[in-house]
Amino acid sequence: MLTFIPTPIGNPADITIRAMRAFESAELFLCEDTRNTKHLLQLLSDRYGMTMPNAIFLSFNEHNGDERLSQIENDLKEKNVVYVSDAGMPVISDPGQILVVYCQENKISYDVLPGANAALTAYVASGFMGGEFVFLGFLPHRGKERKAKLEVALNQEFVSILYEAPHRLLKFLEEIAALEPDREIFLAKELTKKYQKYYKNRAGILLKEFRDENIRGEWVVIMEPKAKSDITLSLEEIVNLDLSPKEKAKLLSETTGKSPKECYSEIMNFIKLNS
């Protein structure tokens, strides 16, 4: 059986009793980084009395995951195996997803333990209302892919949650401030650690603040949703505008919150019924 075990995102005291018991009984560890996992286990043993497991440790990451699966096929069926990411919930922004799919396709029993997660922790701390959000993971480093994902985040009707590396955080703020300087942003630094800190303000103001900041640590970024349009045109008024059907659909989408595709159908049906 395979068990996915979350690890603390910073403070080791956030480990669960259930997780420690699973560690103690494990025969094989699949780790995003074996060194980090061994360090955590030793710390849990020294501070909280966890019994060190007598187990084999293997790396399992985006570079060797597919090859590793062919090596551990029998172990997954016969041994008590655990998968551990470096911090937080497994599978979230790490290579564990292929393990889930592999177990499903090969009818291998697996379980997922609940635990710490940086995205949810930051969302609760952000104060943004609504209870709905979109998690977008890490932004691409550069180029068209990064620009496209930024546009996705900026155009969400829900709160957007992102991860960003410290050496790219200033670049992120510059990009957002150039496009929408008044967009409200919440930043969470080093969650659960000694230097944890929250920042919340408009993108333009945060950019000025962070230009002189020595940016270190891990960051979670939360963006408020795209502002809803104040336009209150009716469907008939929009249909009568001198615009193409696609442009009319986009405008109706902005005023109603419906998808452009749905709005396009409404417009075409309206025209058909009134022609």
Secondary structure, DSSP 8 states (H G I E B T S, - for coil): -EEEE-B-SS-GGG--HHHHHHHHH-SEEEES-HHHHHHHHHHHHHHH-------EEEE--TTTHHHHHHHSHHHHHHS-EEEE-SSBSTTTTSTTHHHHHHHHHTT--EEE-----HHHHHHHHH---SS-EEEEEE--SSHHHHHHHHHHHHT-SSEEEEEE-HHHHHHHHHHHHHH-TT-EEEEEESTTSTT-EEEEEEHHHHHHHHTTS---S-EEEEE-----------HHHHHTSSS-HHHHHHHHHHHH---HHHHHHHHHHHHHHT-
